[in-house]
Amino acid sequence: MMDNQTNMLLMNYAKYFPESSIPAIRQTLEELGPQRASQALAADYKDPTVALCLSLVCFLGVSGVDRLYIGDIGLGIGKLITAGGCGIWALIDLFLIMGAAKEKNYQKFMQNVSFL
């Protein structure tokens, strides 16, 4: 029964985390039990697709809104001040922002688990 519930939770939330972390998340969820597993996944995880869309919109990518969205306040402000590194940083972030969002979500998940 728990295995099915874990699979359902992972199907709903897998897009928010790096693929390499899924086995560790599965094990952690199984150890937590159903109630605490649901609590661990109840955090406000940032959608990597939204972060990419913010990065794609020219003005928002250069202004650092994508980095601010995922919680990288310092990088977002730095990107704003430098106009996205004169556009170079904004271009590089098109390829990196989804992975950065997933890593931030994984860190948030691990932090939530440590409080449960």
N, CA, C and O atoms as CSV, one atom per row, in Angstrom:
chain,resi,resn,atom,element,x,y,z
A,1,MET,N,N,0.823,-1.200,0.000
A,1,MET,CA,C,0.000,0.000,0.000
A,1,MET,C,C,0.866,1.263,0.000
A,1,MET,O,O,0.623,2.188,-0.775
A,2,MET,N,N,1.857,1.294,0.856
A,2,MET,CA,C,2.720,2.472,0.925
A,2,MET,C,C,3.470,2.676,-0.379
A,2,MET,O,O,3.696,3.811,-0.796
A,3,ASP,N,N,3.856,1.584,-1.023
A,3,ASP,CA,C,4.592,1.693,-2.276
A,3,ASP,C,C,3.751,2.386,-3.343
A,3,ASP,O,O,4.265,3.217,-4.091
A,4,ASN,N,N,2.456,2.053,-3.421
A,4,ASN,CA,C,1.571,2.710,-4.385
A,4,ASN,C,C,1.416,4.193,-4.070
A,4,ASN,O,O,1.407,5.033,-4.970
A,5,GLN,N,N,1.296,4.497,-2.803
A,5,GLN,CA,C,1.139,5.897,-2.407
A,5,GLN,C,C,2.412,6.691,-2.717
A,5,GLN,O,O,2.342,7.837,-3.159
A,6,THR,N,N,3.556,6.081,-2.485
A,6,THR,CA,C,4.825,6.725,-2.810
A,6,THR,C,C,4.937,6.959,-4.305
A,6,THR,O,O,5.374,8.024,-4.740
A,7,ASN,N,N,4.545,5.971,-5.088
A,7,ASN,CA,C,4.585,6.121,-6.544
A,7,ASN,C,C,3.676,7.245,-7.018
A,7,ASN,O,O,4.036,8.004,-7.918
A,8,MET,N,N,2.498,7.352,-6.413
A,8,MET,CA,C,1.563,8.415,-6.800
A,8,MET,C,C,2.147,9.786,-6.457
A,8,MET,O,O,2.065,10.716,-7.259
A,9,LEU,N,N,2.735,9.910,-5.271
A,9,LEU,CA,C,3.339,11.182,-4.885
A,9,LEU,C,C,4.481,11.545,-5.827
A,9,LEU,O,O,4.608,12.694,-6.248
A,10,LEU,N,N,5.305,10.559,-6.153
A,10,LEU,CA,C,6.430,10.825,-7.053
A,10,LEU,C,C,5.969,11.183,-8.457
A,10,LEU,O,O,6.587,12.024,-9.110
A,11,MET,N,N,4.904,10.567,-8.929
A,11,MET,CA,C,4.389,10.914,-10.256
A,11,MET,C,C,3.940,12.370,-10.299
A,11,MET,O,O,4.118,13.055,-11.306
A,12,ASN,N,N,3.360,12.834,-9.203
A,12,ASN,CA,C,2.864,14.210,-9.156
A,12,ASN,C,C,3.975,15.239,-8.986
A,12,ASN,O,O,3.853,16.370,-9.457
A,13,TYR,N,N,5.056,14.853,-8.317
A,13,TYR,CA,C,6.078,15.827,-7.957
A,13,TYR,C,C,7.426,15.621,-8.634
A,13,TYR,O,O,8.338,16.415,-8.403
A,14,ALA,N,N,7.594,14.606,-9.448
A,14,ALA,CA,C,8.907,14.297,-10.034
A,14,ALA,C,C,9.445,15.421,-10.902
A,14,ALA,O,O,10.660,15.601,-10.982
A,15,LYS,N,N,8.582,16.175,-11.549
A,15,LYS,CA,C,9.057,17.239,-12.439
A,15,LYS,C,C,9.746,18.379,-11.678
A,15,LYS,O,O,10.445,19.195,-12.278
A,16,TYR,N,N,9.547,18.430,-10.371
A,16,TYR,CA,C,10.132,19.502,-9.571
A,16,TYR,C,C,11.555,19.203,-9.095
A,16,TYR,O,O,12.225,20.087,-8.561
A,17,PHE,N,N,12.021,17.963,-9.283
A,17,PHE,CA,C,13.306,17.549,-8.727
A,17,PHE,C,C,14.230,17.005,-9.813
A,17,PHE,O,O,13.765,16.550,-10.858
A,18,PRO,N,N,15.543,17.052,-9.563
A,18,PRO,CA,C,16.489,16.448,-10.522
A,18,PRO,C,C,16.263,14.945,-10.605
A,18,PRO,O,O,15.957,14.298,-9.604
A,19,GLU,N,N,16.416,14.399,-11.798
A,19,GLU,CA,C,16.195,12.964,-11.985
A,19,GLU,C,C,17.097,12.121,-11.100
A,19,GLU,O,O,16.692,11.061,-10.622
A,20,SER,N,N,18.311,12.586,-10.882
A,20,SER,CA,C,19.261,11.812,-10.081
A,20,SER,C,C,18.854,11.726,-8.611
A,20,SER,O,O,19.337,10.853,-7.890
A,21,SER,N,N,17.982,12.612,-8.163
A,21,SER,CA,C,17.580,12.607,-6.754
A,21,SER,C,C,16.317,11.784,-6.491
A,21,SER,O,O,15.954,11.582,-5.332
A,22,ILE,N,N,15.652,11.314,-7.519
A,22,ILE,CA,C,14.384,10.595,-7.352
A,22,ILE,C,C,14.534,9.341,-6.480
A,22,ILE,O,O,13.691,9.131,-5.608
A,23,PRO,N,N,15.564,8.492,-6.667
A,23,PRO,CA,C,15.692,7.326,-5.774
A,23,PRO,C,C,15.835,7.715,-4.299
A,23,PRO,O,O,15.261,7.058,-3.430
A,24,ALA,N,N,16.588,8.765,-4.014
A,24,ALA,CA,C,16.751,9.206,-2.626
A,24,ALA,C,C,15.440,9.759,-2.078
A,24,ALA,O,O,15.112,9.546,-0.911
A,25,ILE,N,N,14.698,10.465,-2.914
A,25,ILE,CA,C,13.401,10.996,-2.484
A,25,ILE,C,C,12.433,9.854,-2.224
A,25,ILE,O,O,11.692,9.879,-1.241
A,26,ARG,N,N,12.433,8.852,-3.097
A,26,ARG,CA,C,11.559,7.682,-2.916
A,26,ARG,C,C,11.855,7.006,-1.572
A,26,ARG,O,O,10.935,6.702,-0.813
A,27,GLN,N,N,13.104,6.780,-1.290
A,27,GLN,CA,C,13.482,6.123,-0.044
A,27,GLN,C,C,13.066,6.963,1.164
A,27,GLN,O,O,12.560,6.433,2.153
A,28,THR,N,N,13.280,8.261,1.077
A,28,THR,CA,C,12.912,9.150,2.173
A,28,THR,C,C,11.404,9.142,2.399
A,28,THR,O,O,10.949,9.098,3.542
A,29,LEU,N,N,10.633,9.186,1.327
A,29,LEU,CA,C,9.175,9.170,1.454
A,29,LEU,C,C,8.684,7.866,2.065
A,29,LEU,O,O,7.763,7.873,2.882
A,30,GLU,N,N,9.284,6.760,1.682
A,30,GLU,CA,C,8.883,5.467,2.238
A,30,GLU,C,C,9.210,5.383,3.723
A,30,GLU,O,O,8.467,4.770,4.489
A,31,GLU,N,N,10.306,5.989,4.129
A,31,GLU,CA,C,10.687,5.985,5.544
A,31,GLU,C,C,9.787,6.900,6.377
A,31,GLU,O,O,9.561,6.636,7.558
A,32,LEU,N,N,9.281,7.955,5.779
A,32,LEU,CA,C,8.474,8.921,6.518
A,32,LEU,C,C,7.081,8.417,6.859
A,32,LEU,O,O,6.539,8.757,7.910
A,33,GLY,N,N,6.503,7.618,5.989
A,33,GLY,CA,C,5.116,7.214,6.166
A,33,GLY,C,C,4.205,8.163,5.418
A,33,GLY,O,O,4.628,9.249,5.022
A,34,PRO,N,N,2.950,7.764,5.220
A,34,PRO,CA,C,2.049,8.534,4.347
A,34,PRO,C,C,1.771,9.963,4.810
A,34,PRO,O,O,1.816,10.889,4.000
A,35,GLN,N,N,1.487,10.156,6.085
A,35,GLN,CA,C,1.134,11.493,6.573
A,35,GLN,C,C,2.308,12.456,6.472
A,35,GLN,O,O,2.161,13.566,5.961
A,36,ARG,N,N,3.457,12.041,6.950
A,36,ARG,CA,C,4.622,12.913,6.929
A,36,ARG,C,C,5.176,13.077,5.519
A,36,ARG,O,O,5.768,14.113,5.215
A,37,ALA,N,N,5.000,12.087,4.654
A,37,ALA,CA,C,5.442,12.217,3.262
A,37,ALA,C,C,4.641,13.310,2.559
A,37,ALA,O,O,5.195,14.108,1.803
A,38,SER,N,N,3.349,13.339,2.810
A,38,SER,CA,C,2.504,14.388,2.221
A,38,SER,C,C,2.903,15.766,2.737
A,38,SER,O,O,2.887,16.744,1.991
A,39,GLN,N,N,3.260,15.837,4.014
A,39,GLN,CA,C,3.699,17.109,4.591
A,39,GLN,C,C,5.016,17.564,3.969
A,39,GLN,O,O,5.207,18.754,3.717
A,40,ALA,N,N,5.923,16.620,3.723
A,40,ALA,CA,C,7.222,16.967,3.142
A,40,ALA,C,C,7.067,17.512,1.734
A,40,ALA,O,O,7.855,18.355,1.304
A,41,LEU,N,N,6.068,17.043,1.017
A,41,LEU,CA,C,5.855,17.490,-0.362
A,41,LEU,C,C,4.890,18.665,-0.454
A,41,LEU,O,O,4.577,19.124,-1.553
A,42,ALA,N,N,4.416,19.155,0.690
A,42,ALA,CA,C,3.441,20.247,0.685
A,42,ALA,C,C,4.091,21.621,0.550
A,42,ALA,O,O,3.388,22.631,0.539
A,43,ALA,N,N,5.397,21.678,0.449
A,43,ALA,CA,C,6.090,22.968,0.331
A,43,ALA,C,C,5.755,23.636,-0.998
A,43,ALA,O,O,5.203,23.012,-1.904
A,44,ASP,N,N,6.092,24.891,-1.091
A,44,ASP,CA,C,5.855,25.666,-2.305
A,44,ASP,C,C,7.035,25.464,-3.259
A,44,ASP,O,O,7.958,26.279,-3.299
A,45,TYR,N,N,6.996,24.377,-4.021
A,45,TYR,CA,C,8.075,24.098,-4.964
A,45,TYR,C,C,7.884,24.933,-6.225
A,45,TYR,O,O,6.769,25.087,-6.721
A,46,LYS,N,N,8.976,25.459,-6.726
A,46,LYS,CA,C,8.941,26.305,-7.918
A,46,LYS,C,C,8.952,25.430,-9.168
A,46,LYS,O,O,9.747,24.497,-9.279
A,47,ASP,N,N,8.075,25.739,-10.087
A,47,ASP,CA,C,7.966,24.975,-11.321
A,47,ASP,C,C,9.110,25.357,-12.260
A,47,ASP,O,O,9.232,26.523,-12.636
A,48,PRO,N,N,9.952,24.388,-12.647
A,48,PRO,CA,C,11.067,24.686,-13.547
A,48,PRO,C,C,10.623,25.240,-14.897
A,48,PRO,O,O,11.343,26.028,-15.511
A,49,THR,N,N,9.457,24.838,-15.357
A,49,THR,CA,C,8.950,25.340,-16.633
A,49,THR,C,C,8.611,26.828,-16.542
A,49,THR,O,O,8.854,27.582,-17.484
A,50,VAL,N,N,8.060,27.241,-15.430
A,50,VAL,CA,C,7.767,28.665,-15.223
A,50,VAL,C,C,9.068,29.458,-15.185
A,50,VAL,O,O,9.151,30.551,-15.747
A,51,ALA,N,N,10.089,28.905,-14.519
A,51,ALA,CA,C,11.389,29.579,-14.468
A,51,ALA,C,C,11.961,29.743,-15.877
A,51,ALA,O,O,12.516,30.792,-16.203
A,52,LEU,N,N,11.828,28.719,-16.706
A,52,LEU,CA,C,12.303,28.806,-18.084
A,52,LEU,C,C,11.516,29.854,-18.867
A,52,LEU,O,O,12.095,30.626,-19.630
A,53,CYS,N,N,10.209,29.880,-18.679
A,53,CYS,CA,C,9.385,30.880,-19.376
A,53,CYS,C,C,9.775,32.295,-18.963
A,53,CYS,O,O,9.826,33.194,-19.803
A,54,LEU,N,N,10.048,32.498,-17.686
A,54,LEU,CA,C,10.487,33.817,-17.226
A,54,LEU,C,C,11.828,34.187,-17.837
A,54,LEU,O,O,12.086,35.353,-18.135
A,55,SER,N,N,12.680,33.185,-18.022
A,55,SER,CA,C,13.987,33.427,-18.614
A,55,SER,C,C,13.870,33.713,-20.113
A,55,SER,O,O,14.654,34.487,-20.662
A,56,LEU,N,N,12.899,33.092,-20.768
A,56,LEU,CA,C,12.722,33.272,-22.211
A,56,LEU,C,C,12.201,34.655,-22.572
A,56,LEU,O,O,12.571,35.224,-23.599
A,57,VAL,N,N,11.346,35.181,-21.722
A,57,VAL,CA,C,10.823,36.519,-21.986
A,57,VAL,C,C,12.005,37.461,-21.836
A,57,VAL,O,O,12.573,37.589,-20.751
A,58,CYS,N,N,12.367,38.109,-22.910
A,58,CYS,CA,C,13.639,38.858,-23.006
A,58,CYS,C,C,13.878,39.794,-21.836
A,58,CYS,O,O,14.928,39.721,-21.197
A,59,PHE,N,N,12.950,40.652,-21.548
A,59,PHE,CA,C,13.160,41.634,-20.485
A,59,PHE,C,C,13.279,40.976,-19.120
A,59,PHE,O,O,14.101,41.391,-18.303
A,60,LEU,N,N,12.457,39.941,-18.859
A,60,LEU,CA,C,12.477,39.310,-17.545
A,60,LEU,C,C,13.752,38.501,-17.328
A,60,LEU,O,O,14.261,38.452,-16.208
A,61,GLY,N,N,14.274,37.870,-18.371
A,61,GLY,CA,C,15.515,37.120,-18.252
A,61,GLY,C,C,16.703,38.010,-17.977
A,61,GLY,O,O,17.576,37.663,-17.182
A,62,VAL,N,N,16.741,39.141,-18.623
A,62,VAL,CA,C,17.837,40.095,-18.434
A,62,VAL,C,C,17.715,40.777,-17.073
A,62,VAL,O,O,18.726,41.141,-16.473
A,63,SER,N,N,16.496,40.951,-16.585
A,63,SER,CA,C,16.305,41.654,-15.324
A,63,SER,C,C,16.448,40.763,-14.097
A,63,SER,O,O,16.395,41.264,-12.974
A,64,GLY,N,N,16.628,39.465,-14.275
A,64,GLY,CA,C,16.862,38.567,-13.154
A,64,GLY,C,C,15.622,38.017,-12.478
A,64,GLY,O,O,15.720,37.383,-11.428
A,65,VAL,N,N,14.450,38.250,-13.067
A,65,VAL,CA,C,13.211,37.768,-12.468
A,65,VAL,C,C,13.213,36.245,-12.357
A,65,VAL,O,O,12.659,35.695,-11.405
A,66,ASP,N,N,13.829,35.561,-13.317
A,66,ASP,CA,C,13.885,34.106,-13.265
A,66,ASP,C,C,14.643,33.617,-12.036
A,66,ASP,O,O,14.218,32.664,-11.382
A,67,ARG,N,N,15.757,34.260,-11.720
A,67,ARG,CA,C,16.548,33.880,-10.540
A,67,ARG,C,C,15.831,34.272,-9.248
A,67,ARG,O,O,15.886,33.542,-8.259
A,68,LEU,N,N,15.166,35.413,-9.258
A,68,LEU,CA,C,14.398,35.815,-8.090
A,68,LEU,C,C,13.260,34.832,-7.836
A,68,LEU,O,O,12.954,34.518,-6.686
A,69,TYR,N,N,12.634,34.347,-8.901
A,69,TYR,CA,C,11.533,33.396,-8.782
A,69,TYR,C,C,11.959,32.127,-8.059
A,69,TYR,O,O,11.216,31.616,-7.222
A,70,ILE,N,N,13.137,31.615,-8.368
A,70,ILE,CA,C,13.563,30.358,-7.733
A,70,ILE,C,C,14.221,30.577,-6.373
A,70,ILE,O,O,14.571,29.612,-5.693
A,71,GLY,N,N,14.391,31.832,-5.974
A,71,GLY,CA,C,14.912,32.113,-4.651
A,71,GLY,C,C,16.369,32.506,-4.602
A,71,GLY,O,O,16.923,32.664,-3.514
A,72,ASP,N,N,17.009,32.669,-5.746
A,72,ASP,CA,C,18.397,33.138,-5.796
A,72,ASP,C,C,18.395,34.668,-5.798
A,72,ASP,O,O,18.574,35.301,-6.838
A,73,ILE,N,N,18.192,35.240,-4.629
A,73,ILE,CA,C,18.037,36.688,-4.514
A,73,ILE,C,C,19.304,37.427,-4.958
A,73,ILE,O,O,19.237,38.375,-5.740
A,74,GLY,N,N,20.451,36.985,-4.453
A,74,GLY,CA,C,21.712,37.646,-4.797
A,74,GLY,C,C,22.010,37.581,-6.277
A,74,GLY,O,O,22.409,38.579,-6.878
A,75,LEU,N,N,21.817,36.404,-6.878
A,75,LEU,CA,C,22.054,36.271,-8.321
A,75,LEU,C,C,21.046,37.082,-9.129
A,75,LEU,O,O,21.384,37.652,-10.166
A,76,GLY,N,N,19.802,37.129,-8.646
A,76,GLY,CA,C,18.786,37.911,-9.341
A,76,GLY,C,C,19.119,39.401,-9.345
A,76,GLY,O,O,18.968,40.076,-10.364
A,77,ILE,N,N,19.571,39.903,-8.208
A,77,ILE,CA,C,19.943,41.316,-8.121
A,77,ILE,C,C,21.193,41.590,-8.963
A,77,ILE,O,O,21.286,42.612,-9.644
A,78,GLY,N,N,22.150,40.660,-8.904
A,78,GLY,CA,C,23.352,40.817,-9.736
A,78,GLY,C,C,23.027,40.824,-11.213
A,78,GLY,O,O,23.611,41.584,-11.985
A,79,LYS,N,N,22.099,39.979,-11.600
A,79,LYS,CA,C,21.676,39.923,-12.997
A,79,LYS,C,C,20.955,41.208,-13.398
A,79,LYS,O,O,21.099,41.685,-14.523
A,80,LEU,N,N,20.183,41.757,-12.474
A,80,LEU,CA,C,19.480,43.015,-12.738
A,80,LEU,C,C,20.470,44.161,-12.901
A,80,LEU,O,O,20.350,44.955,-13.835
A,81,ILE,N,N,21.429,44.253,-12.020
A,81,ILE,CA,C,22.400,45.358,-12.046
A,81,ILE,C,C,23.260,45.315,-13.305
A,81,ILE,O,O,23.602,46.359,-13.860
A,82,THR,N,N,23.613,44.101,-13.761
A,82,THR,CA,C,24.496,43.973,-14.929
A,82,THR,C,C,23.724,43.778,-16.229
A,82,THR,O,O,24.314,43.487,-17.269
A,83,ALA,N,N,22.396,43.940,-16.166
A,83,ALA,CA,C,21.535,43.702,-17.336
A,83,ALA,C,C,21.789,42.316,-17.916
A,83,ALA,O,O,21.986,42.137,-19.118
A,84,GLY,N,N,21.774,41.347,-17.010
A,84,GLY,CA,C,21.963,39.958,-17.437
A,84,GLY,C,C,23.364,39.706,-17.951
A,84,GLY,O,O,23.559,38.905,-18.865
A,85,GLY,N,N,24.355,40.395,-17.360
A,85,GLY,CA,C,25.734,40.248,-17.844
A,85,GLY,C,C,25.837,40.672,-19.291
A,85,GLY,O,O,26.468,40.002,-20.108
A,86,CYS,N,N,25.203,41.805,-19.602
A,86,CYS,CA,C,25.114,42.324,-20.982
A,86,CYS,C,C,24.483,41.291,-21.919
A,86,CYS,O,O,24.837,41.205,-23.095
A,87,GLY,N,N,23.564,40.528,-21.389
A,87,GLY,CA,C,22.842,39.540,-22.192
A,87,GLY,C,C,23.478,38.168,-22.195
A,87,GLY,O,O,22.800,37.184,-22.491
A,88,ILE,N,N,24.754,38.069,-21.877
A,88,ILE,CA,C,25.444,36.769,-21.910
A,88,ILE,C,C,24.927,35.862,-20.799
A,88,ILE,O,O,24.624,34.693,-21.036
A,89,TRP,N,N,24.828,36.401,-19.587
A,89,TRP,CA,C,24.339,35.636,-18.450
A,89,TRP,C,C,22.898,35.184,-18.695
A,89,TRP,O,O,22.526,34.056,-18.369
A,90,ALA,N,N,22.102,36.070,-19.268
A,90,ALA,CA,C,20.714,35.736,-19.573
A,90,ALA,C,C,20.646,34.588,-20.579
A,90,ALA,O,O,19.789,33.712,-20.464
A,91,LEU,N,N,21.533,34.591,-21.550
A,91,LEU,CA,C,21.567,33.514,-22.543
A,91,LEU,C,C,21.984,32.189,-21.905
A,91,LEU,O,O,21.400,31.145,-22.197
A,92,ILE,N,N,22.981,32.231,-21.047
A,92,ILE,CA,C,23.439,31.012,-20.373
A,92,ILE,C,C,22.343,30.459,-19.462
A,92,ILE,O,O,22.163,29.245,-19.365
A,93,ASP,N,N,21.618,31.351,-18.800
A,93,ASP,CA,C,20.548,30.914,-17.910
A,93,ASP,C,C,19.413,30.204,-18.646
A,93,ASP,O,O,18.672,29.434,-18.034
A,94,LEU,N,N,19.270,30.444,-19.916
A,94,LEU,CA,C,18.259,29.705,-20.680
A,94,LEU,C,C,18.501,28.202,-20.594
A,94,LEU,O,O,17.559,27.410,-20.617
A,95,PHE,N,N,19.766,27.819,-20.494
A,95,PHE,CA,C,20.121,26.404,-20.428
A,95,PHE,C,C,20.227,25.888,-18.992
A,95,PHE,O,O,20.099,24.686,-18.758
A,96,LEU,N,N,20.457,26.776,-18.037
A,96,LEU,CA,C,20.721,26.349,-16.665
A,96,LEU,C,C,19.553,26.522,-15.695
A,96,LEU,O,O,19.536,25.884,-14.643
A,97,ILE,N,N,18.589,27.360,-16.020
A,97,ILE,CA,C,17.588,27.764,-15.036
A,97,ILE,C,C,16.695,26.605,-14.589
A,97,ILE,O,O,16.330,26.543,-13.415
A,98,MET,N,N,16.339,25.701,-15.472
A,98,MET,CA,C,15.485,24.581,-15.068
A,98,MET,C,C,16.214,23.674,-14.076
A,98,MET,O,O,15.627,23.236,-13.087
A,99,GLY,N,N,17.471,23.396,-14.337
A,99,GLY,CA,C,18.256,22.579,-13.415
A,99,GLY,C,C,18.445,23.269,-12.077
A,99,GLY,O,O,18.412,22.627,-11.027
A,100,ALA,N,N,18.644,24.586,-12.118
A,100,ALA,CA,C,18.803,25.345,-10.873
A,100,ALA,C,C,17.513,25.315,-10.055
A,100,ALA,O,O,17.558,25.190,-8.832
A,101,ALA,N,N,16.380,25.428,-10.717
A,101,ALA,CA,C,15.093,25.377,-10.017
A,101,ALA,C,C,14.879,24.013,-9.377
A,101,ALA,O,O,14.412,23.926,-8.241
A,102,LYS,N,N,15.216,22.956,-10.094
A,102,LYS,CA,C,15.062,21.603,-9.542
A,102,LYS,C,C,15.987,21.378,-8.355
A,102,LYS,O,O,15.588,20.749,-7.375
A,103,GLU,N,N,17.201,21.874,-8.426
A,103,GLU,CA,C,18.141,21.739,-7.305
A,103,GLU,C,C,17.634,22.492,-6.081
A,103,GLU,O,O,17.723,21.985,-4.963
A,104,LYS,N,N,17.108,23.690,-6.279
A,104,LYS,CA,C,16.550,24.471,-5.173
A,104,LYS,C,C,15.377,23.721,-4.530
A,104,LYS,O,O,15.243,23.697,-3.307
A,105,ASN,N,N,14.532,23.113,-5.365
A,105,ASN,CA,C,13.406,22.342,-4.844
A,105,ASN,C,C,13.889,21.145,-4.028
A,105,ASN,O,O,13.321,20.835,-2.981
A,106,TYR,N,N,14.930,20.478,-4.503
A,106,TYR,CA,C,15.469,19.328,-3.779
A,106,TYR,C,C,16.038,19.772,-2.434
A,106,TYR,O,O,15.837,19.097,-1.424
A,107,GLN,N,N,16.734,20.882,-2.411
A,107,GLN,CA,C,17.263,21.408,-1.146
A,107,GLN,C,C,16.124,21.740,-0.181
A,107,GLN,O,O,16.215,21.469,1.016
A,108,LYS,N,N,15.054,22.328,-0.713
A,108,LYS,CA,C,13.893,22.661,0.116
A,108,LYS,C,C,13.243,21.387,0.657
A,108,LYS,O,O,12.834,21.341,1.817
A,109,PHE,N,N,13.149,20.352,-0.186
A,109,PHE,CA,C,12.581,19.076,0.245
A,109,PHE,C,C,13.399,18.480,1.390
A,109,PHE,O,O,12.841,18.056,2.401
A,110,MET,N,N,14.718,18.449,1.229
A,110,MET,CA,C,15.586,17.884,2.262
A,110,MET,C,C,15.499,18.694,3.554
A,110,MET,O,O,15.575,18.131,4.646
A,111,GLN,N,N,15.343,19.993,3.434
A,111,GLN,CA,C,15.188,20.840,4.608
A,111,GLN,C,C,13.859,20.551,5.308
A,111,GLN,O,O,13.803,20.481,6.535
A,112,ASN,N,N,12.795,20.385,4.529
A,112,ASN,CA,C,11.489,20.072,5.107
A,112,ASN,C,C,11.513,18.724,5.827
A,112,ASN,O,O,10.914,18.571,6.892
A,113,VAL,N,N,12.206,17.754,5.242
A,113,VAL,CA,C,12.286,16.422,5.832
A,113,VAL,C,C,13.029,16.484,7.167
A,113,VAL,O,O,12.681,15.767,8.104
A,114,SER,N,N,14.033,17.323,7.254
A,114,SER,CA,C,14.806,17.399,8.497
A,114,SER,C,C,13.976,17.995,9.639
A,114,SER,O,O,14.284,17.759,10.807
A,115,PHE,N,N,12.929,18.762,9.317
A,115,PHE,CA,C,12.078,19.339,10.350
A,115,PHE,C,C,10.951,18.408,10.771
A,115,PHE,O,O,10.307,18.640,11.795
A,116,LEU,N,N,10.707,17.361,9.997
A,116,LEU,CA,C,9.594,16.448,10.326
A,116,LEU,C,C,9.982,15.421,11.345
A,116,LEU,O,O,9.161,14.586,11.724
